[in-house]
Amino acid sequence: MLDTRPGLAIEVKRLPEPGGSRASGPRAPASARSRVGEWLQDRAAATAGALLGAGKLLPLDAVIGRDLRVIEIDADSDALGEGLLAAGWRRYLRLRRGSSGNAAGDESRRRTAPYRSAKQIQANNAEVLILSGSSARHLPTFSLYRHVRYVLWAPDRSRAGVAALAGLTRHAARGRIQVLGRVPLPAGDGRTRSYLIGRIREEKQGTRARRYLSRVIGTEEFFDRLNRNDIRYAILRWFDSLPAVGEGEDIDLLVADEQIDRVLGILDAEPGTIPLDVYSASGLPGTDSRSMAYYPPALANQILDWAVLHKGRFRAPSPEHHFLSLAYHAVYHKGERSGLPRNRSDRTPAGGGEHDYAAVLGGLARELGIAAEITLEGLDRCLAERGWRPPLDTLDRLAKRSQWLKSHLRAARDEAALHLEQFPGLRHDGFTVFFLRDKVVHYGLVQLVLDALGERFFILHTEVLDGTAKERVRQTVRGGNWNRGPWPASGGDPAIMVVALDLMPTAASAALRELHPTLTNARLQEKGWLRDRLNTRVPAQEHCNMIHSSDSGPEAAYYLATAAPELLTQINDRVDAAVRGFATSFPVIRDLTGGGDHTKLELIDFHGQFAVKKTFRPGAEPFFEREHRAMSTFSSLRSEVPPVLEVGENFYIRPYYEHARRMHRGLLGLLPLAKVRQAMVALRSLYEDGVSLVDFRPDDLLVDAEGGVKIIRYEYFHVYRTRPPRFEASYDLAGCPTDFEGARPTGGVQGYDALWRDAVGLDLPSLLYDSPLLQHLKRTRFCIARIPRTAESRLRGTAARGRAQVRRVRAAVRRWRSS
């Protein structure tokens, strides 16, 4: 009998290893070649075993808890399972080739399922996998069992066994698996067999909608339990064949949010192999689809509310919702993969997908009296007429896997634009709506967000959402999913709407459009820095996505119409006025803006001569006033300060220095020392006049071959109330004190050490007081010390560009294959 006391480490007899010596019968003479082969296999197995630490014998229950789900793959006998069940591992299932009728006893038969292919190693909810029989040869394929916590395997000296051990060794070397040692498992007749046990170290991927139902429970009992517990659910499609689930098929289940945990609890109670995709109505984490609700929550709740009992046991959508939800799935989830033609003129044969959607949808439409063209475009029109077409931002996410949907999205945007004909301003590429979520309010970060957005956008309107508006936005924006996504916590529901305008939108790159087909302003992707900054203000376990934005003007208009339709006319007029006020009446020769946030820089024809016009967007008036004041006051006193040729309500014009260039770093990243000294002389002069530039950077300088250094930015110009006692303590070099009340960048004010030292190669005292010879010697030493770092940085940059190019090529290949 097997010792069932804690430990399960007793070894009464040991089974001979396959491929090794046998207890009975003389061994046939082996050729020299086969003996060498056996010796090499033995040495390989011994070496790998030593590397893996396989000599350590452990009691099974010291490693694997009795509450874990255990699946034995390709079981060749009942002995192991019977022994585990008797020893207290009750959550056990074996997969066996052929019929389960040979299993001894009813319980054993209940816990036996057919083993058909290696795919089943991956397609289950096991926490512990035991690779028996021929399944051990799949050990080198890590992706098959990366989902489990532990994997066990009985090594042998066969060629396949050595290959499996080599694969395990490779995964251990890469840090994917930690081999803990050996554990004895029952082999029948009181004997045990030694198994290697490995713990999967690679971080598990996020929980997905895919779950597995155990054959121990079965489909009929599972749905009976749901019905007895009054669970609000609906089997979305292909329910006519139930209780049978065909090979390669699954069950798609929609469940009410408040009851999802009870359903998952039933599924997780036993080791399962029957696939189910379980979706919550609002797309809760782990029961979502691509970080969205599977259906918009309002539609999902319609399906649940009108579900009917099918065959007296299985809740399914009502006939009308069956048609609508299946059409939605075929058009928006599957797209061209559904096998449906795009339109009447498309000659693609219907029924080319994994199911005959055309036949099923056509039959349902006839039964319901719905006159719908059974094509992708025809069904999209039908769904739109009934309020079942997803909003633009949801279509954007769904389109990432469908070329048809990407092209259709352009048509949807055009259609949305038609509805905005009376609001042409809202089609501007820089028109944006942000939603600040509950956590922003909870942690008192609203003003920080508004200040940060105000530096990059013209804020047109801010509004706290009332209960009705909040619910409308929550149901329709972000695919109805406001859950935590990949973050530790959720940012909460939408709380505040911020309507903003970027008058200098940047076109999205091809790579960015591949990820976000509707994106019209690449600068919106920079909101990641704001999310990161907000998360520095909250505990690590509460990090979340606190801000959501639209991707295009039409999408922003849709957001605004959803949250506050009464504001459409007012916001449109403000956008029109801002665009007109930002336009340039002078002939523009070249745009010099670069990456500006609140100013536009242009080379213009100013009465027959070149000049530079700097225009400040609405909301940036304080920057304009400070810069104009500084240049008007000091241009006549300091040659480094350019004069103002003309000034308007939101712009000024200064000379164009034809031979001037930005102060560039040399080969090793150092600025010209003579020009840096000249900049310090100019900065000292301003200090002595009682003023500071506050945010003084190398990029603020032009090097003019004729006129020397020019300082061209004064947006944070500040007059000292009490001038610091020494030049080194000026705000430009030392940074601002904590009680500074003047204007400063959102990211804070940095001094010389942060902004200049790495580009100059000298600390501040050396720059100000050392002799030229000593300065050059120190810069030489600095350059020599940074050569390895510079080389490493450039190599990393080259590698990053190479990886980006590979991604672009792969994306192009995917587009070509799908075209």
N, C-alpha and C positions, 0 to 999 in steps of 0.2 A: 504493500500500500504506500501511496505517496504521503509523506509527512506534511500535514496541512498547518502545522504551527507556524507562527510568524518566522520569516526568514526564507523558507523554501530553498535552503541551500544544501540539503542533504543529498549526497550522491551514493546510491546503493550499488549500481552497476553503471558502467559507462558504455554507451553504444559505440561500435566501431565507426570511424569517420568514413564517409564514402570515398572510395579511391584508395583507402589504406589497406592494411593487412586484414584478412578474414579469419575467423576462429576455426573454421573447418575446411578441410581439403588442402592439398598441397598447392603451392603457388607455382604457376607455370613459369618456365625459364624466360627471362626477359632479355631482349637484345641489348647490346651495349648502348645503342642509341636511345632506347626507351628508358634504360637505367639512368643515363645522363639527363633525359627530360624530366624524370621523376625527381632526380636530385635537385635540378634547377627549380622545379616547382616547390619542393620542400624548403629550399633555401629562401625563395621569394616569399613564401607564406610565413616562414619563421622571422625573416627580416621585417616584413610589414607588421606582423604581430608584435614584434619588439618595439617598433616605432610607435605603434598605436597603444601601447600599454595594455595589451590584451591578456597578460598573465594574471591580472588581478581578479580574483573570484569574489563576487558580491552576492549577497542575498537579494532576491528579486524585489521584495517589498521595501528594501532600503533605497531603491531607486524609483520604482514605479508604484504609485499609490493605487489602491484597489478601486478607487472611484474613477479611474481613467478609462476611456473607451479604447478597447483593444480589438484590432482586426488582424487575423492571420490570413495571409495571402497564399493561395495554391496549397492548402492543407492536404497532406497525403495520408493522414490518419486522424482519428478522433482523440488520440491520447493526450496531445498537448492541451487541447481545448477542455477536455474533461478534467484534466488535472488543475487547470487554472480556475474553472468554475467551482470545483470542490474546495480549492484553497481560498476562495473569496473574491476572485476577479469576476464579478457577475456581469459586467458590461463587456461581453465578449461576442465576437462574430467571426466565423470562418468562411472563407471563400474556397470552394472546391470545384474541381473539374467534374463534369457529369452531374448526375442526380444527387440530391441530398437524401434520398431514401435509404442510403446505406448507413446513415448516422444512427447510433444506438440511442433510443429513447426519444420521447416527444420534445423535451427541452433541447436536446442536441439537434434534432431536426429543425426546430424553430431558429436555431442559431447557426444554420448552414445556408449559404446562398451560392448560386453558381458562379464560377470563375471562368470568364470568357477571354479576357485580353489584359495586357499590361496597363491599359488605360484605367482599369479599376484600382490600381495601386494609388493613383492620384484622386480618383473620383469617389471620395468618401469623407467622413468626418472623424476619422480615427485620430486619437492622440498618441497611440502606440501602434506601430506596424511591425508584424513578425513576417519576414520574408522566408517562406518555406518553399520546398520543392524547386521548380524551375524559376520561380519569381526572383530568386537571389541573383540571377544573372543581370537583373535590371538595376543592381546597386550602383553601378557607375553613373546612372542617369539621375542626377540629384533632383531635377525638377519634378520627378514623379512622387517624391516623398518629402519635399521641403515643407509641406503644410503640417507635418506631425511634430510631436515633441521628442519622441524616441523611436529609433528603428533597431530591430534585432535581426540577427542572421547567424546561422550555424555554418562556420567556415569549413571548407574541406580542401583536399589537395588536387581536385580535378582542375583541368585547364580553365573551365568556366569559374570555378571557385577562386583560383589565383587571380583571374581577371577582375572578379568582383572585389577581392581584397585590395587589388591595386587601385581600383576606382575609389574605394573607401579611404585608402591612404591618401590619394590625391585630394579628396574633399577635406580630410582632416588637416592636410598641409595648408589648404586655402582658408582654414578657419571656419568652414561650414559645419563640421561635425566634430564633436569632442567624444572620443571613444573612452567610455568610463571603465571598461573591463569586460569580464565574462560573468554571465549568470546561468545557473542550471535551470532548465525547463523540463517538465515531465515528458517522458517518451514512452510510457506504458510499462506494465509489469514491474513497477517500482523503480524503474531506471530513469536516469536523467540524461540530458544532452546539453553540452556547453554552447551557449550562444554569445556572440559579441553584442554589446549594447552601446549604441551611440546616441548622444544628445544632440539635437539639431540646434546649432548656435546662430545660424543666420536669422536675422530679424524677420518675423512673419509679416507678410503683406497685410494691409488693412482688411478688416472683415468685409466680405462681399455678400450680395444677396443670395448666392448659391448656398443651399443647405442640403442635408441628406436625411431621408426618412429610413428608419430601420425596418427590415423585413420581419424583425421580431414583433413590431407593432402592426405593420401592414397598412395599406391605404384605407381599407374599410374601417378598421378600428381607429385610425388617426382622425378621420373625418367624423366618426361617431363621437369621439372625445370633444372635438371642436363644437359639435352641435349640442352635446350635453352641457357644455360650459357657456353656451350662448355667445360664442365668438362671432364677431362680425367679420366675415371673410367672403371671398368670391374666387373660384377657380376661373381664371380669365379666358382660357381657350382650350380646345382639344379635349374637352371633358367627356365626350360621348363614349370614349373607350374605357373610362374608369369602371371598375377598380384596377384594370390592367394598365400597366405603364410599359410601353414597348421599348425595345432596345434602342438606345440613342435618344429617347424622348425624356421629357421632364414635365413637372407640374408647375405652372405659374400661378402663384397665390398672392392675392391682395388682401391685406389685413388692416383693420382699424388701428390707429396709433396706440390707443390706450390698452390694447390687448396683444400687442406684438410680442411682449416678453413671455406671455403664457404660451403662445404658439412655439416660440423658439425653445422654451423649456421642455416641451414635449419632444421636439426634434433632437435636442441635445441629450436626452435621457439615455439613448441607446446608440451603439455604433450603427451607422446607416450607409446605404449604397444607392438608395432610390433618390435621384436628384430632384430638388425643388428650388425654384427661385422665389424667395419670399420678399414681398415689397410692402412697406408700410404706406399708408395713405399720403403722408407728408414727406416721405423720403428720409426717415430717421437714419442715423449712421448705421451702416451695416445692412440696411434694408432699402437702400437707394439704388439708383441706376445712374452711373457716371456723375455722382455727387448731386443728383437731382431726384425729385420725386418721379416715379415711373410714369404716372399721369399727373397733370396739374391737380393739386389737392381737391379743388372743388369738383372736378370730374371724377376723381377717385372715390370721393364720398357719394357721388351720385350712383356709381356702380354698386357700392356696398349697400346703399339705402334701398335699391330696387332689386337686389339679388333674389333669386328664386331657387327652390329646392329641385334638383335634377335627380331623377331615379330614386326619389325619396331619401337621398342621403347626401348628395354633393351640392353645395350652394354655388350657383353660377350666375353670371349677369342675366338680366332680363333680355328677351330677344332683341329689343332696340339697342340696349347698351352692349349686348354681345356684338352686334354689327358695328356700332360706333367704336368700341374699344379695339376690336380686331382690325378695323380699317386704320385707326390711329397707329396701331402697332405695325401694320404692313407699310404704311406710308412714311412714318417718321422714325420708327426704330429700325426697320429693315431697309426701306428705300428700294433701290434696284435689286438688292439681294432677295426681295420677296418674290421675284419672278414676274411681277406685274409690269406691263409696258408703261412707258412714260405718258403716252397719249394715244389717240386713235391712229395716228400716222406711224407710230413706232411698231416695227415688225418683230420686236422681241417676242418669242412664243410665251404665252402665259403659262404659269405652272412650273417655271424653271427653278423655283426655290425649293426649300426642304418640305414645304407644304403647298398645296394647290390653293393659294389665297384667292385666285380669281374665281374658282368654282365655288368655294365656300361663301365668299362675300357676295357673289352674284346670286346664289341661292337665298341667302338671308335677305338681300335687298328685295328680291321678288316676293318673299313671304311677307315682308313688312310694307310693301307697296312704295318703296323708296326708289325714285328714278335717278340712279347714280351711274355714271360712266365708270366701269371697273378698270380704271387706270390710275397711276399715281396722281396725275394732275386732276382727273375727274373726282377721285375720292377726296383729294385735298379741298376742292371746291365744296364738295358735299359736307365735309367736316367743318369748314369755315362757316357755311350757312347755318349750321346747328351749334355754333359756339365751341367747337371742339378743335380748332386749329391752335397750336401752341403760340404763345407770344414770341416776339422777335428774339429776345435773349435766349429763350429755350430752344428755338430753331437754330440759333448760332451754335449752341453746345451740341445739339443732335447732328448738325451738319458735318462735324469733324470726321465722321466715318462714312459719309455718303456724298459722292460727287453730284448725284442728282439733286440732293437737298441743298448743296452749296449753290448750284445754279438756280435752283428754285428760290433760294434765300434772296438772291438779287431781285427776282421778280416780286417777292414779298415786300422787300424794302421799297421798291418802286410803287407798289400798291399802297404801302403806308404813306409814301410821299404824296400820292394823289390826295389822300385825306388831309394832308397838311398844306394844300395849295393856298389856303387863306392865311397860313402861318409860315411864309417862306424863310423867315429868320431861324426857325427851329430846325431847318435842314442843314445848318452850318456845321461843318465837320468838327468844330471845337465846342459845340453846344453839348453840355454834359449835366447829368443829374447824379448826385451822390446820395446814398442813404447811410446815415450814421446809425449804428445799431445800439441796442439797449446798453451794452457794456460800456460804450463811450459815455453815456449819461451816468451810469452807475459809478464809474470811477472818476467822474468829474473832469473828463478830458475834452469836452465840447469846444471850449475856447482854444485849446491847443490845436485841434483839428481845423477849426475855422481860420486861425492864424496861418497854419501851414498851407491850406488850400488858397488862402488869400495871396500868398506869395507867388503862386503859379497860375491862378485863375482869377478872373473877374467874377466875384460872387454877386449874382443877380437877385437871389431871394433865399431866405432860410425860413423853414416852417416846421414846427413841432407837429407831428402827425396825430390827429385825433383817432379815437377808437375805430371809426368806420374806415377812414383813409388807411390806417395801419393794416386793417384786415384785408382791404383790397390789394394793397401792395404785397402783403405776406403771401396771399394766395396766387398771385400772378407773376411776380418778379422772381428771378433766380430759379425758375422752374418750380416755384413753390417750396424750395428747400432752403431753410435758414438755419440748418443744423451746423454742427462743428466742422464737418468735412475732415481734412487731414490735421486739424489743430486739436490740441488737448481739450478745448472747451468750445462751446458755441458763443458767437458774438451777440446772440439774442435776435429778437425781431427788429424790423425797421422802426426807428424812433424819430429821427429828424431828417427832413429832406433839404439838401443844399443844391440849388440850381446855379450853375456856373458856366462861364464862357472862356474858352482859350482862343484868343484872337490870332495865335500863331501855331495852329496845329501842325504836327509833323506826320507825313505819310508813313504808314506802316510798311515794314520790309516784307519781302515775299515769305520769309520764314515765319514772321509774326502773323501774317495773314493766313498761313497754313494752320496756325493754332487758333486764331480768332478771325474767321472770315469776314465779319462785319466791322472790324475795328477800323475807324477812320482817323484816329489820332494816336500815334504811337506813344505820345507822352503820358497817356492814361496808364500805361503799364508801369510807370514810375511810382504809382501809388503804393507799390510794395515797400518802399522806404518808409512811408508814413505808417503802414501797418507795423513794421518792425519797431519803429519809434514808439508807437502806442504800447506795444507789448513790453517795452522796457519799464513801463509804469505799473505793471500788474504782476502778481505772482506767476512763477513759471507754469504752475498747473492750470492757470487761468488764461494762458496765451490763446488768442483766437483771432479770427478775421472780423474786425470791428467796422469795416467800411466796405460798401459795395458801390460800383459805378456802372453807368451805361457805357456801351462801346462805340456808339455812333449818334449822330444827330437825330435820325428817325427813332432810334431806340430811346434816347433821352426824352423825345417828345411823347412817346408812348408812356414812359414812366410818369412824366408830368401829367398827362391826361388821366392816368390811373389814380394818382395821388391827389391832384388838385386841378381838375379840368377848368375851373373858373379862372385860373391864372394864365391860360394859354395866350390870350390876346395881349395881356400886360407884358408877359415875358417876351413875346415875339417883338413887340414895339421896342423894348429895351435892347434886345439883340440887334435889331436893325440900326438903332441909334449908335450903339457901340461900334458896329462894323463901319458905318459911315465916318464916325469920328476918328477911327484908326487909319483910314485910308490916306494915301499920300497924293497931293496934287502936283508935286514936282515930277518931272521925268525921272524914273528910277533906272539907273544903269546896272546896279547889282545889289543883291540882298547880302548884307554882312552880318545878319543876326546871329547865326550859329545856334546855340542852345539857350537863348534868352527866355526868361520867365515872364517878365513884365515890361520889356522894352523891345522895340523893333529898330534895327540899325540898317540904314540904307545909304548906298552911294548914289548921289543924285546930281542932276545938272542944275546948278544953282546960278541962274542968270549967266550962263555961258562958261562957268567954271565948275570943277569938281568940288563937292562938299559932302559932309556926312550929316545925315538927318537922324536924330534919335527921338523916336516917338514912344510915349508912355501910355500904356493901356489904361482904361478906366479902373479905378481902385488903386492905381500906383501914383496918385497925385503927390503924396509926401516925398516919394523918391525924386520926382521931377522937381519939386520945390527946393529940396536940399541940393540937388546937383546944379540947378540953374543958379542958385545963390552962391555956391562955392566958386563956380567958374566965372561968374560976373564980378565977384569981389576980388579974386586973386589972379586972374589972367593978366591984368596990367602990372602985377607985382612980381610974378614968377613966370619965367619962360617955360617951365614944365607944365603950366596950366593953359590949355588951349582957350582962345577967345570964343565968344558966342557971336555968330554972324547974324542970326535972326532967332526970334523966340515966338512961339504961338501958345495956344491954350494948353496943349499937351505935348509939345515938342520944342526942341531947339536945334539949330544948325551950327556946326563948327567946321573949321577948315579940314580939308583932306590932305594928309601928309603923304605925298606920292611915294617917297622913298622910305617911309616908316614901316616897320614890321613889328609884330609881337616879339617880345624878348624870349627867344627860343633857347633851350638848353643845348649844350654841346653833346659830343659823342657819349660821354659818361654822365650826362644829365645835369651839368653845372651851367649856371647862367654866367654871362661875361662879367668878370669882376669889376671892370671899370664902370659899366653901366649900373651895376648894383650900388657902387659907391655914389654915383650921381643921383640915383633914386633916394638914397639915404640923406644926401645933402638937401634935396627938395623936401623930404619928409621932415627933416630937422627944422627947416625954415618955417613950414606950416606949424610945427609944434611951438616954435618961438612966437608965432603970431596968435597962439592960443586956440588952435583948432586941431582936430583929429579926423582922419578918414575912417577910423574904426575897423573896417574890414579891408585892409590893404593887402593885395595879393600880387604876385608876379604878373598875372594876366592883365592887371590894370595898367600896364606900362606898354608904350610904344617906343621903339628905338628908331629915331630919325637920324639918318646920316648927316643931315644938314643942321637940324635944330636940337640934337641931343635927345634926352629922354622926355617923353610926354606922359603925364598921368591923365587917364581918360575916364575914370569912374569916381564919382563922389556921392553915391546914392545914400551912404550912411554918414555923411558929413556931420560933424558935431563940434559945437563951440564949448570949450571947457568952462565950467563955473570956477573951478580951482584947478589950475594947470598942475600936473604932476611935477615934482621937484627936479627930476632928471629926465633927459630924453629917453634913456633906456626904459623908464617906467611909463612912457606914453602908451595910450591905449592901442596904438598901431603895432607896438612891439611887445608889450607885456600882456595884452588882452584887457578887457574891461573889468572893473571891480564888480562884486556881487550886487551892489546897490545902484548900479548904472541904470539910469532912467531913459536914456536916449534910444534911438532906433538901432536895432541889431538884427542880423540874419536869424532865421528860425533855428538853424543848427548851432547857434552860439558864436561868439567871437573868439578867434584863435590868434595867438601872437606869433612872433617871429619864429619860435622853435617849431611850431606846427606848419607854418605856411612858407617859410623861407629857408630854414637851415639846411634841409635836405637838398635844396636847389642851389645853395650858395657854397656849401661845404665848410662853413665856418660857424662857430657859435657867435652870439651877438657881441660880446666884448672883443673877440678877435677881429670881427668885421669893423668895429668902430675905432679900435685903438692900436692894433698891431701894425707893424711896418709892412709895406707891400711885399718885401722878400719873405717875411715870416708867413704872411697870408698865403702866398703861393706854395710854400713848403707844406703848410697844413692842408691845403686843398689837394696837393699831390698825394699826401698820405691818405686822405679821405677817399680819393679815387681808387687807390690801390686796394684799400680795405673793402670797397664796395664792388669790385670786379666780379667776385663769385656770385654775389647777390644779383647783380645786373644780368649776368649770363643766365642764371637760373630763371629770373623773371622773363627774359626774352624767350628762353626755351619753353616756359609754360605758356607764354602768349602764342608762340608758334603752334604748340600742341593744341591749344584751345581753338585757334583758327582752323587747324586741320580737322578737329572734331566737328566744328560748325559746318565745314565744307562737306564732310561725310553725311551729316544730318540733312543738308540741303540736297545732296545727290540722292539719298534714300527717299526723301520726300518727292523729288522729281520722278524717281522710278515708280513710286506708288501712284502718282498722278497718271503716269503713262500707262501703267498696267490697268488702271480703272477706267481709262478713257476708251 
